[in-house]
Amino acid sequence: MTTPIGDIPASSIPAARMWIFNGLTAQLADSKGVLVCLDGPGTYQPDEIINIGDVHQQYSPENTVGSGGAYWLREDYTITVTVDVYRGGDDPVGTFARARALADLVVAVVRSDPSLGGAVDRGKPGSATHTNGWTEDHKGRQAVIEIGIDCLKTL
C-alpha cells in the first residue's frame, strides 16, 4: 500500500492490528463468551474481553547511504492488547488463571508469525502489566493484563 502522493509506503499499523485481531478471532472461534475487539467493546461486554487497542508510535527518519535507501523511515510502535476477565464472587486464583491463559494465547499468536502476516519486519511481545482485584461494586474479581506488542517496520 502506498500513500496518495506516489511511492511512499503507508504506515503498517492498520495491517498489523488487523492481523492480530484476525489471528485471535480464528483461535477463539469455538470459544463462546470471549469477545475480541478493536478499540474497546461496545454495549456487548461479556466476562472475557481481548481488546486490540492503543498504539504508541515513534518515527525515525534516516538518510544515510546503505541504510535502506534515501529518505527511508523506520516505524517503531507498540500495539497494546488488553485481556480483561471478570468473575462474580471471590476467586482471585481462577480469575487470574483465565486472564493469564488468554494473555498466553495473545503471545502465542504473535510468536506464530513475527512478521504479523508480512505487515511488519519484526513483531514480538515486549511487555506485560497485570492488575488484579475487586471490581468497584465489590461483586466480583477482575484481572486485567495489558500486553505490549513491539513492532518494527522500515518504510
VEXLUMKE-550231 format. One record per residue: x negated, y, z negated of N, C-alpha, C, O, CB in turn; residue number from 1; residue in three letters. Coordinates in steps of 0.001 Angstrom, whole numbers, plus 500000, padded with zeros to 6 digits. Glycine has a CB too. Example, Ala and Ser with C-alpha at 12.3 -4.5 7.8 and 13.67 -1.06 7.14 Angstrom:
<atoms>
n_X,n_Y,n_Z,ca_X,ca_Y,ca_Z,c_X,c_Y,c_Z,o_X,o_Y,o_Z,cb_X,cb_Y,cb_Z,k,r
486810,494310,492200,487700,495500,492200,486800,496700,492200,485764,496681,491535,488692,495527,490954,1,Ala
487150,497750,492920,486330,498940,492860,487100,500030,492130,486591,501138,491961,485916,499402,494275,2,Ser
</atoms>
This chain:
<atoms>
n_X,n_Y,n_Z,ca_X,ca_Y,ca_Z,c_X,c_Y,c_Z,o_X,o_Y,o_Z,cb_X,cb_Y,cb_Z,k,r
499161,498828,500000,500000,500000,500000,499109,501245,500000,498073,501278,499336,500959,499993,498782,1,Met
499517,502246,500739,498778,503499,500775,499722,504651,500462,500944,504502,500482,498101,503702,502150,2,Thr
499131,505788,500176,499913,506989,499907,500372,507602,501228,499873,507219,502286,499088,508015,499083,3,Thr
501306,508537,501188,501800,509139,502433,500739,509888,503233,500960,510138,504418,502917,510076,502118,4,Pro
499615,510254,502658,498635,511026,503403,497612,510153,504115,496592,510660,504582,497932,511974,502482,5,Ile
497858,508891,504204,496972,508066,505019,496389,506865,504340,497101,506037,503771,495887,508874,505510,6,Gly
495074,506782,504406,494396,505567,503984,493981,505546,502526,493189,504691,502129,493207,505362,504818,7,Asp
494486,506450,501728,494138,506454,500308,495060,505474,499593,496277,505657,499598,494254,507893,499692,8,Ile
494495,504429,498973,495333,503432,498297,496111,504037,497126,495636,504941,496439,494470,502274,497800,9,Pro
497298,503520,496925,498130,503950,495807,497728,503196,494541,496972,502226,494600,499628,503726,496121,10,Ala
498230,503641,493418,497952,503002,492131,498425,501553,492122,499423,501206,492754,498622,503778,490994,11,Ser
497698,500723,491404,498051,499308,491271,499028,499049,490122,499478,497918,489941,496795,498484,491065,12,Ser
499356,500076,489353,500173,499888,488152,501529,499254,488440,501873,498279,487772,500380,501211,487469,13,Ile
502322,499746,489393,503636,499121,489615,503533,497629,489948,504317,496827,489441,504368,499841,490740,14,Pro
502579,497259,490789,502437,495853,491169,501983,494995,489987,502460,493872,489823,501445,495716,492324,15,Ala
501078,495504,489173,500591,494747,488010,501721,494515,487005,501877,493409,486487,499417,495493,487328,16,Ala
502502,495549,486733,503615,495409,485783,504641,494391,486296,505131,493560,485532,504296,496779,485542,17,Arg
504963,494463,487597,505951,493538,488154,505432,492111,488157,506211,491175,487976,506331,493953,489569,18,Met
504133,491923,488360,503583,490578,488347,503728,489962,486950,504118,488802,486818,502102,490597,488784,19,Trp
503415,490738,485916,503577,490246,484540,505046,489950,484268,505374,488900,483716,503033,491279,483512,20,Ile
505927,490859,484649,507370,490666,484456,507846,489392,485150,508535,488574,484540,508154,491883,484990,21,Phe
507485,489220,486411,507927,488041,487166,507343,486755,486590,508025,485731,486544,507533,488175,488638,22,Asn
506082,486802,486149,505466,485619,485560,506150,485187,484274,506395,484000,484060,504007,485876,485295,23,Gly
506457,486155,483418,507144,485832,482160,508568,485367,482415,509040,484428,481774,507153,487046,481226,24,Leu
509253,486017,483343,510627,485627,483683,510659,484186,484188,511547,483419,483816,511219,486582,484749,25,Thr
509701,483816,485027,509638,482448,485546,509366,481441,484430,509983,480376,484397,508555,482339,486624,26,Ala
508453,481763,483520,508117,480851,482427,509270,480668,481451,509403,479612,480833,506902,481357,481685,27,Gln
510100,481691,481313,511186,481649,480333,512555,481408,480974,513585,481618,480333,511215,482942,479549,28,Leu
512569,480970,482231,513829,480789,482959,514781,479827,482255,515995,480025,482289,513547,480285,484359,29,Ala
514247,478796,481623,515092,477815,480938,515322,478137,479469,516010,477394,478770,514479,476452,481051,30,Asp
514758,479229,479003,514860,479605,477594,515990,480609,477413,515906,481742,477886,513523,480192,477080,31,Ser
517023,480196,476741,518168,481085,476519,517874,482026,475350,517274,481632,474350,519461,480263,476245,32,Lys
518301,483250,475496,518192,484194,474394,516939,485031,474363,516789,485863,473467,518287,483473,473148,33,Gly
516013,484845,475322,514819,485688,475380,515015,486675,476524,515207,486277,477673,513505,484831,475576,34,Val
514966,487957,476202,515090,488997,477215,513695,489475,477608,512908,489878,476751,515958,490180,476698,35,Leu
513393,489430,478894,512169,490019,479427,512604,491271,480173,513459,491201,481055,511371,489010,480371,36,Val
512024,492419,479826,512485,493670,480425,511325,494618,480698,510215,494442,480197,513505,494346,479518,37,Cys
511620,495620,481503,510685,496703,481796,511160,497953,481078,512333,498313,481169,510563,496952,483331,38,Leu
510268,498612,480371,510540,499911,479745,511630,499883,478677,512319,500884,478479,510924,500891,480796,39,Asp
511796,498784,478002,512731,498701,476879,514072,498125,477273,514514,498278,478412,512933,500058,476278,40,Gly
514716,497467,476336,516008,496858,476623,517113,497910,476717,516990,499019,476196,516354,495828,475551,41,Pro
518170,497536,477382,519364,498385,477438,520282,498052,476280,519830,497905,475145,520108,498212,478782,42,Gly
521556,497935,476561,522523,497651,475494,522453,496196,475033,522790,495898,473888,523938,497974,475968,43,Thr
522024,495298,475901,521875,493891,475520,520547,493729,474796,519483,493882,475397,521951,492948,476769,44,Tyr
520610,493420,473512,519398,493276,472714,519473,492001,471870,519912,492025,470720,519192,494515,471810,45,Gln
519037,490889,472465,519039,489631,471712,517960,489638,470632,517240,490623,470465,518830,488438,472658,46,Pro
517859,488542,469912,516895,488446,468808,515446,488318,469270,514529,488492,468468,517239,487268,467942,47,Asp
515226,488017,470551,513871,487869,471079,513735,488689,472359,514430,488446,473345,513538,486374,471346,48,Glu
512830,489658,472326,512644,490562,473461,511154,490645,473788,510314,490781,472898,513226,491982,473154,49,Ile
510848,490561,475076,509493,490840,475564,509621,492019,476519,510307,491936,477538,508835,489571,476276,50,Ile
508957,493112,476179,509060,494342,476956,507724,494692,477595,506713,494825,476906,509541,495495,476072,51,Asn
507725,494842,478919,506547,495330,479621,506760,496833,479725,507587,497297,480510,506348,494636,481056,52,Ile
506007,497595,478928,506331,498995,478747,505253,499976,479126,504817,500034,480276,506685,499218,477373,53,Gly
504828,500748,478143,503943,501888,478363,502619,501489,479004,502115,500382,478813,503678,502590,477056,54,Asp
502079,502427,479768,500772,502262,480397,499922,503466,480022,500366,504609,480125,500894,502114,481956,55,Val
498713,503202,479592,497749,504256,479289,496634,504129,480322,495956,503104,480397,497192,504147,477802,56,His
496453,505184,481118,495593,505124,482286,494469,506143,482212,494603,507211,481616,496404,505342,483540,57,Gln
493344,505773,482844,492220,506688,482976,491640,506523,484369,491361,505408,484812,491139,506429,481880,58,Gln
491461,507650,485059,490826,507639,486376,489357,507988,486227,488984,508812,485391,491527,508626,487344,59,Tyr
488529,507359,487040,487107,507693,487075,486693,507816,488535,486401,506808,489179,486243,506614,486327,60,Ser
486661,509037,489069,486231,509199,490463,484732,508956,490596,483956,509326,489715,486588,510606,490981,61,Pro
484333,508336,491696,482927,508040,491954,482560,508570,493330,483417,508691,494205,482644,506512,491855,62,Glu
481298,508882,493517,480881,509479,494766,479500,509040,495184,478913,509660,496071,480927,510961,494662,63,Asn
478958,508011,494593,477598,507616,494933,477601,506529,495999,478514,505704,496051,476855,507133,493688,64,Thr
476597,506531,496835,476482,505537,497902,476297,504158,497277,475531,503999,496326,475298,505875,498860,65,Val
476985,503182,497803,476867,501823,497306,477760,501524,496116,477732,500412,495589,475460,501553,496940,66,Gly
478535,502477,495692,479370,502271,494512,480775,501806,494856,481555,501487,493959,479445,503538,493713,67,Ser
481102,501764,496106,482451,501388,496504,482912,502246,497660,484058,502142,498097,483419,501513,495330,68,Gly
482048,503077,498149,482391,503961,499255,482482,505393,498779,482551,505660,497579,483704,503535,499901,69,Gly
482483,506304,499722,482565,507721,499380,483929,508036,498775,484964,507663,499327,482312,508599,500625,70,Ala
483920,508703,497671,485137,509201,497010,486099,508092,496587,487315,508280,496626,485858,510154,497929,71,Tyr
485577,506970,496195,486447,505909,495696,486874,506231,494280,486297,507107,493636,485741,504539,495749,72,Trp
487863,505541,493804,488437,505827,492495,488525,504538,491694,489008,503518,492184,489834,506486,492631,73,Leu
488056,504599,490467,488174,503458,489554,489357,503736,488638,489410,504758,487954,486845,503228,488724,74,Arg
490294,502815,488640,491510,502945,487845,491429,501954,486681,491469,500742,486892,492794,502693,488718,75,Glu
491315,502466,485464,491331,501646,484252,492606,501955,483505,492935,503122,483294,490076,501907,483356,76,Asp
493329,500928,483101,494548,501184,482334,494904,499983,481465,494425,498868,481667,495713,501520,483274,77,Tyr
495750,500257,480508,496251,499218,479612,497768,499200,479687,498429,500215,479470,495771,499450,478150,78,Thr
498307,498029,479998,499752,497823,480006,500123,497257,478643,499555,496254,478210,500207,496862,481178,79,Ile
501065,497890,477971,501499,497414,476658,502685,496471,476825,503726,496843,477368,501872,498602,475732,80,Thr
502505,495252,476350,503583,494260,476344,503962,494041,474882,503130,493647,474066,503145,492898,477049,81,Val
505226,494302,474565,505701,494197,473189,506607,492990,473029,507595,492839,473748,506439,495473,472772,82,Thr
506261,492137,472084,507092,490990,471708,507794,491378,470413,507143,491754,469439,506234,489656,471537,83,Val
509118,491288,470403,509914,491686,469233,510866,490545,468884,511738,490193,469678,510710,493015,469508,84,Asp
510697,489974,467703,511525,488851,467260,512211,489219,465954,511573,489701,465019,510674,487561,467087,85,Val
513521,488986,465902,514330,489229,464700,514942,487905,464258,515363,487091,465079,515449,490304,464967,86,Tyr
514980,487710,462952,515690,486575,462356,516445,487071,461142,515868,487715,460266,514710,485422,461968,87,Arg
517733,486775,461086,518502,487103,459903,518019,486278,458723,517539,485158,458900,519995,486872,460147,88,Gly
518140,486818,457532,517696,486105,456348,516246,486415,456006,515685,487424,456433,517872,484620,456543,89,Gly
515657,485518,455223,514304,485765,454712,513375,484623,455081,513069,483768,454250,514324,485956,453188,90,Asp
512924,484611,456339,511993,483588,456802,510828,484271,457520,510766,484254,458749,512707,482564,457741,91,Asp
509904,484873,456764,508800,485575,457412,507887,484645,458211,507358,485041,459249,507988,486309,456376,92,Pro
507700,483426,457740,506801,482497,458427,507377,482089,459784,506672,482110,460793,506551,481248,457558,93,Val
508647,481722,459805,509283,481313,461058,509395,482457,462058,509199,482265,463257,510658,480750,460778,94,Gly
509710,483637,461562,509834,484806,462434,508491,485128,463075,508406,485345,464284,510358,486024,461644,95,Thr
507448,485156,462260,506116,485432,462790,505663,484337,463753,505070,484635,464789,505112,485574,461648,96,Phe
505932,483080,463425,505501,481970,464277,506145,482071,465657,505477,481830,466663,505852,480618,463623,97,Ala
507420,482419,465726,508081,482553,467024,507506,483738,467803,507275,483631,469008,509602,482722,466838,98,Arg
507275,484867,467126,506691,486023,467799,505301,485680,468331,504946,486059,469447,506619,487228,466841,99,Ala
504527,484971,467534,503180,484600,467962,503234,483639,469139,502404,483738,470043,502401,483972,466801,100,Arg
504193,482706,469156,504333,481779,470281,504658,482540,471569,504112,482226,472627,505432,480732,469986,101,Ala
505537,483532,471485,505856,484333,472672,504663,485194,473088,504420,485370,474282,507082,485224,472404,102,Leu
503919,485731,472121,502717,486509,472435,501677,485621,473114,501007,486048,474054,502127,487146,471152,103,Ala
501546,484389,472635,500610,483456,473263,501019,483158,474706,500156,482957,475561,500534,482150,472456,104,Asp
502318,483128,474985,502800,482934,476343,502402,484118,477225,501976,483925,478364,504326,482746,476351,105,Leu
502536,485333,476712,502113,486525,477460,500633,486402,477827,500252,486629,478976,502364,487823,476630,106,Val
499815,486045,476860,498375,485900,477090,498114,484807,478130,497274,484984,479012,497641,485571,475763,107,Val
498820,483689,478035,498620,482581,478973,498995,482983,480394,498303,482618,481345,499441,481363,478541,108,Ala
500082,483730,480547,500494,484177,481879,499409,485063,482490,499055,484886,483655,501844,484941,481810,109,Val
498884,486002,481726,497829,486885,482235,496566,486088,482553,495933,486311,483585,497513,487997,481212,110,Val
496202,485171,481681,494993,484380,481903,495132,483420,483079,494127,482997,483650,494650,483603,480653,111,Arg
496366,483070,483449,496573,482143,484561,496106,482729,485892,495768,481982,486810,498042,481762,484654,112,Ser
496084,484048,486005,495592,484715,487212,495092,486101,486823,495868,487057,486814,496708,484808,488312,113,Asp
493796,486222,486500,493255,487510,486061,493346,488630,487097,493099,489790,486768,491833,487333,485673,114,Pro
493701,488300,488353,493897,489358,489350,495343,489854,489345,495696,490752,490109,493518,488851,490754,115,Ser
496173,489272,488488,497598,489604,488410,498226,489582,489804,498862,490540,490242,497799,490990,487751,116,Leu
498024,488461,490475,498598,488294,491804,497931,489144,492863,498534,489422,493900,500047,488610,491767,117,Gly
496703,489562,492627,495979,490395,493570,496191,491887,493348,495661,492707,494097,496380,490038,494958,118,Gly
496954,492239,492336,497234,493656,492069,496016,494396,491533,495851,495590,491781,498381,493785,491080,119,Ala
495160,493684,490794,494004,494325,490154,492737,493520,490446,492800,492370,490879,494223,494456,488618,120,Val
491596,494145,490202,490329,493431,490310,490120,492536,489093,489554,491448,489194,489160,494422,490455,121,Asp
490590,493017,487940,490457,492235,486704,491530,492664,485713,491695,493849,485426,489041,492410,486083,122,Arg
492256,491680,485197,493223,491919,484123,492953,490930,483007,492674,489758,483261,494693,491793,484635,123,Gly
493037,491401,481768,492766,490493,480647,493454,491018,479394,493646,492225,479242,491233,490340,480407,124,Lys
493823,490112,478501,494315,490570,477198,493185,491307,476487,492065,490803,476413,494836,489371,476330,125,Pro
493473,492492,475966,492419,493288,475356,492596,493565,473882,491615,493733,473158,492308,494558,476058,126,Gly
493837,493615,473428,494082,493929,472018,495464,493436,471629,496317,493183,472479,493950,495452,471750,127,Ser
495665,493306,470327,496989,492949,469813,497170,493571,468433,496247,493596,467618,497170,491398,469750,128,Ala
498360,494064,468194,498716,494624,466897,499958,493899,466396,500949,493789,467118,498958,496168,466987,129,Thr
499909,493403,465163,501026,492678,464567,501663,493536,463474,500965,494068,462612,500558,491312,463992,130,His
502973,493667,463514,503722,494365,462472,504856,493445,462033,505631,492970,462863,504271,495756,462979,131,Thr
504952,493196,460736,505955,492269,460217,506622,492877,458998,506018,493668,458273,505321,490905,459866,132,Asn
507881,492499,458778,508549,492960,457566,510059,492879,457665,510628,492311,458598,508142,494370,457260,133,Gly
510679,493472,456662,512138,493550,456616,512635,494554,457640,511955,495530,457957,512623,493936,455205,134,Trp
513830,494301,458153,514467,495305,459002,514946,496435,458111,515036,496271,456894,515651,494697,459828,135,Thr
515259,497591,458710,515677,498751,457924,516921,498480,457085,517062,499018,455986,515933,499922,458838,136,Glu
517826,497646,457603,519053,497346,456850,518874,496202,455855,519821,495819,455168,520175,497005,457811,137,Asp
517671,495661,455778,517327,494567,454856,518201,493327,455049,518486,492607,454093,517448,495045,453423,138,His
518622,493085,456287,519420,491898,456579,518606,490796,457243,519131,489719,457526,520585,492268,457463,139,Lys
517340,491057,457488,516534,490041,458148,515092,490460,458297,514675,491527,457845,517105,489722,459493,140,Gly
514349,489597,458938,512926,489803,459175,512684,490142,460636,513402,489695,461530,512121,488559,458773,141,Arg
511651,490944,460850,511281,491319,462209,509766,491223,462336,509018,491669,461466,511786,492755,462559,142,Gln
509336,490630,463444,507912,490562,463771,507730,491199,465147,508392,490813,466110,507377,489074,463749,143,Ala
506835,492170,465228,506563,492868,466477,505070,492736,466773,504226,493061,465938,506999,494377,466397,144,Val
504763,492258,467968,503374,492127,468401,503212,492925,469682,503884,492661,470679,502973,490624,468611,145,Ile
502319,493897,469650,502003,494683,470844,500689,494177,471409,499669,494148,470721,501924,496212,470521,146,Glu
500730,493778,472673,499560,493220,473343,499139,494217,474423,499949,494617,475260,499863,491792,473956,147,Ile
497887,494606,474396,497344,495466,475441,496702,494637,476515,495762,493889,476246,496338,496454,474870,148,Gly
497198,494756,477746,496611,494065,478884,495725,495063,479617,496224,495984,480263,497713,493470,479831,149,Ile
494418,494882,479519,493459,495805,480127,493275,495457,481595,493041,494300,481945,492102,495762,479385,150,Asp
493384,496471,482452,493296,496276,483894,492260,497199,484518,492049,498320,484054,494652,496505,484541,151,Cys
491620,496717,485568,490639,497481,486324,490937,497288,487801,491123,496163,488264,489178,497045,485977,152,Leu
490982,498389,488535,491181,498340,489974,490369,499450,490614,490419,500598,490175,492682,498469,490340,153,Lys
489625,499108,491646,488929,500133,492417,489761,500442,493645,490174,499551,494387,487490,499676,492813,154,Thr
489993,501717,493836,490838,502155,494957,490008,502895,495977,490536,503344,496994,491989,503048,494465,155,Leu
</atoms>
